[in-house]
Amino acid sequence: MRILHTADWHLGARLVERDRLPEHAAFLDWLIETLRSEKIDALLVSGDVFDAANPPQDAVALYFDFLKRLADLKTVQAVITGGNHDSASHLNAPRELLKRFDVHVFGHAGENNVVDLGGAVVAAVPFLRERDLRQATAGETITAVHEQLRAAIRAHYAAQLAACRQLAQGRPVIAMGHLTVLGATTSDSERDIHIGNLGAVGADLFEGFDFTALGHLHRPQKVASIETIRYSGSPIPLSFSEAADKKSVVILDTKGMNIQTLAVPVSLQLIRATVNRATLAADLQTVPTGSWAEITVKLDAPEPDLDRQVREAAAGRFDVLKVLADLPVTAATPWHPAGPALHDLQPRDVFRELLKEKQIEGEELRAVFDELLTLREPV
């Protein structure tokens, strides 16, 4: 059978308050056509369908419209798992109805998340939250938490592998997952899954599976140079750090276990450009018309109205989302825009900057704050 693997749609995501829904709609249109033209038998979506636990209604409508068109094909089964951005209960709400259309949804981990697709058997493992894996106890060390998390993740995958092998009777066995695998390349737009990345695992976790379809990291990549362990990556760039990435989906042909990637068409280009202040207008001519841009300007000294100057020089040819200053070390000041903007920071980063500013030795406070953040994870 032919299987298409994708992940990290992040429907409802925004970039510097710009709506990404048109880009997501273009991707889903392309995906439906690709499922048809490539004669795909099964679609695997490895987590982070939505960008937030309570996504906007237009994002939810886009998701259900896609599922309706998928069902209309009548030829493609689907397995959809939850990610760390998704609400498990939100994803699971229509699961019994969707199952009637060969769409299998797993918002949270269960004892047996195995799906028989006919030509292959899938361990549909969603994002494994810490509360699904272990019970916290008072006074435990970071090392103990680390060891317990990794052991629990390994035990879960071992149980899923055993269940799959028993059912498969020689057919290919595929793992899905939404987690960080050590050695893979990250970008700026991924949220830490566990405190200090304690849930990161090695590629050997997937030994015994014929193919592993991963989500969470947004750059398409093989893990540890292993052809059969893949992050499909997000279908659109979710931050400017991904502007140069070639977005794609993965197609697996289980006959011979042949693997190929298929490029996702770009509907809106993100550009990172560095320009000189002295030649600002001329340098900006290289930025493609109609793109969204992050512009870094090389300066000799701070210029308070730099943002306005860049936008005026762009003259509406493209949309300037961010303006950054590249100053000599002696000219840079703590408050200057050369530093990250507030919307670029995670809550953990802001708290650590506050402790630093107040000159508070806060190792214990940092640990408590990190624990509080885990309570904010969507359920």
Residue, then its C-alpha position, 0 to 999 in steps of 0.5 A: m500500500r501507499i502511505l502519505h505521512t504529514a504532521d504539524w499543520h498548526l491550523g489556526a497559527r499566526l505569525v506576528e499577528r498575521d493569519r495563516l489560514p489561506e496558506h493552510a487552505a492551499f496546502l489542504d487543497w494540494l493534499i487532497e489532490t495529491l492523495r488522489s493523483e498519487k493513489i495513496d491508500a492511507l494518510l498519517v498525521s502525526g500530531d499538532v493538527f491545531d496550533a492551540a487547545n482552543p483553536p479559532q472556529d475558522a481553523v476547525a471548519l477548515y479541518f472538518d471540510f478537509l475530512k469531508r473531502l477525504a471521506d468523499l475520495k472513498t479510497v483513503q484511510a486516515v490515522i490522526t494523532g494528537g500533539n502537544h499543541d492539541s487538546a486531546s478531548h477536542l480531537n477525540a470528540p467526533r472520533e466514533l463518527l469519523k471511524r465510520f469514514d475510516v478516519h481513526v483519531f487518537g487524541h491521547a495515549g491508550e493501552n492499545n492504539v493499534v490500527d490495522l490498515g490492511g497492508a500495514v499495521v500502525a501504532a498510533v502513538p500521540f504526544l505522551r504527556e508526563r501525567d500519562l507516563r508517571q506520577a510525580t512525588a515530592g522531593e524527586t530529583i531531575t535525574a530521577v524524573h528524566e529516567q522515569l520519563r524515558a523508561a515510561i516512553r520506552a515501555h509504551y512503545a515496546a507494548q505497542l510494538a508487541a501488539c502490532r507484531q501479534l496482529a501484523q503476521g508479517r505485514p509492515v509495522i509502522a510507528m507514529g509519534h510526537l516527540t523529540v528524538l535526540g540528534a534531530t534539528t529543531s527550529d524556533s517555532e517548537r514548544d518544549i514538550h517536557i521541562g528541559n527536554l527531559g522526554a527526548v529519546g534516542a532513535d533506538l526507541f523505534e527498533g523493530f518498527d519498519f517505518t516511523a512517522l514522527g511529528h513535533l519538529h518542523r524541519p523535514q528530516k531523517v533521524a540519525s541518518i536512518e531512512t525509515i525514521r522521519y519527521s515530515g516537518s510542517p507543511i508551511p514555515l511557522s517561523f522565520s527560522e524555517a524560511a529557507d526550509k523545503k517543506s514536504v510530505v513523505i510517501l512510503d510504498t510498503k512494497g519494497m519499503n520505498i520512501q520518497t519526499l514530495a515538495v509542498p508548493v509554496s503559496l506565500q514566501l517567508i524571507r529573511a534578509t540582511v541589508n545595509r543602512a546606507t544602501l537600504a532601498a537598493d538592498l530591499q529590491t532583492v526581496p520578492t514582491g508579495s512576500w512576508a519579510e524579516i529585515t535585519v539592518k546593519l547599523d553603525a549606531p542605534e536609529p529609533d525610527l528604523d522600523r518606519q524607514v524600512r517600511e517606507a523603503a519597502a514601499g508596499r512591495f512586500d509585507v514587513l513583519k519584523v525589523l531587527a538591528d545589527l549593531p556593533v557590540t559597542a553600540a548595542t544597548p540592552w533595550h535596543p530592538a537587536g534583542p528578541a521581541l516579547h512575542d518571540l519569547q516563551p514564558r519560561d524565557v521571560f521569567r528567567e529574564l525577570l530573575k536576572e534583572k532583579q538579581i535573584e538567585g532563582e534555581e528553585l524558583r525556576a524549577v517551580f515555574d517550570e512545574l507550573l508551565t506543565l499544568r498549562e498543557p492542553v488536556 
